[in-house]
């Protein structure tokens, strides 16, 4: 997930990328999945919604959702097992 893709997703949803990804864990609409795939596709350069919908159709909803999870884990590896919060606290203390 490139910085460009994360910025675009934040603009679409009007909140930070971490909040968007957390919300998706609770459930998502197909339109949300397509929008996020659109922004992340083509190595983060993005594609239009029609191309993203074709990608989702090709992968299936479950496959696209799993892929999105893998993309999020790759973008935020420190968030696995609650590590992001711990790192953030340590970073704040070190300044």
C-alpha positions as CSV (number, residue, x, y, z in Angstrom):
1,X,0.0,0.0,0.0
2,X,1.8,3.1,-1.2
3,X,1.6,6.5,0.4
4,X,-0.4,7.8,-2.5
5,X,-2.9,5.0,-2.0
6,X,-3.2,5.6,1.7
7,X,-3.7,9.4,1.1
8,X,-6.4,8.7,-1.4
9,X,-8.2,6.3,0.9
10,X,-8.0,8.8,3.7
11,X,-9.6,11.4,1.4
12,X,-12.3,9.0,0.4
13,X,-13.3,8.2,3.9
14,X,-12.4,11.5,5.7
15,X,-10.4,9.7,8.4
16,X,-7.0,8.3,9.0
17,X,-5.9,5.1,7.3
18,X,-5.6,3.2,10.6
19,X,-9.2,4.0,11.4
20,X,-10.3,3.0,7.9
21,X,-8.6,-0.4,8.2
22,X,-10.0,-1.0,11.7
23,X,-13.5,-0.2,10.4
24,X,-13.0,-2.7,7.6
25,X,-12.2,-5.4,10.1
26,X,-15.7,-5.0,11.5
27,X,-17.3,-5.5,8.1
28,X,-17.3,-3.8,4.8
29,X,-19.5,-3.1,1.8
30,X,-18.6,-4.3,-1.6
31,X,-18.3,-0.7,-2.8
32,X,-15.7,-0.1,0.0
33,X,-13.7,-3.1,-1.1
34,X,-13.7,-1.9,-4.8
35,X,-12.7,1.6,-3.8
36,X,-9.8,0.4,-1.7
37,X,-8.7,-2.1,-4.4
38,X,-8.9,0.7,-6.9
39,X,-6.4,2.8,-4.9
40,X,-4.0,0.0,-4.1
41,X,-4.0,-1.7,-7.6
42,X,-1.2,-1.3,-10.1
43,X,1.5,-1.2,-7.5
44,X,-0.2,1.6,-5.7
45,X,-0.7,3.8,-8.7
46,X,-4.4,3.1,-8.7
47,X,-6.9,2.2,-11.3
48,X,-10.5,3.3,-12.1
49,X,-13.4,1.8,-10.3
50,X,-14.5,-0.3,-13.3
51,X,-11.0,-1.9,-13.5
52,X,-11.1,-2.5,-9.7
53,X,-14.5,-4.1,-9.9
54,X,-13.1,-6.5,-12.6
55,X,-10.3,-7.4,-10.3
56,X,-12.7,-8.1,-7.4
57,X,-14.8,-10.2,-9.8
58,X,-11.8,-12.2,-10.8
59,X,-10.6,-12.8,-7.3
60,X,-14.1,-13.2,-5.8
61,X,-15.2,-11.1,-2.8
62,X,-13.6,-13.4,-0.3
63,X,-10.3,-13.5,-2.2
64,X,-10.2,-9.8,-2.7
65,X,-10.9,-9.3,1.0
66,X,-8.1,-11.7,1.9
67,X,-5.8,-9.9,-0.4
68,X,-6.7,-6.5,1.1
69,X,-5.9,-8.0,4.5
70,X,-2.5,-9.1,3.3
71,X,-1.9,-5.6,1.8
72,X,-2.8,-4.0,5.1
73,X,-0.5,-6.3,7.1
74,X,2.3,-5.6,4.7
75,X,1.7,-1.8,5.0
76,X,1.5,-2.0,8.8
77,X,3.5,-5.0,10.0
78,X,4.0,-3.4,13.5
79,X,0.2,-3.5,14.1
80,X,0.2,-7.3,14.3
81,X,-0.5,-8.4,17.8
82,X,-1.0,-4.9,19.1
83,X,2.6,-3.8,18.3
84,X,1.6,-0.4,16.8
85,X,0.4,1.0,20.1
86,X,3.5,-0.2,22.0
87,X,5.8,1.3,19.4
88,X,4.0,4.6,19.4
89,X,4.3,4.9,23.2
90,X,8.0,4.0,23.1
91,X,8.6,6.6,20.3
92,X,6.8,9.3,22.3
93,X,9.0,8.5,25.4
94,X,12.2,8.6,23.5
95,X,11.8,12.3,22.4
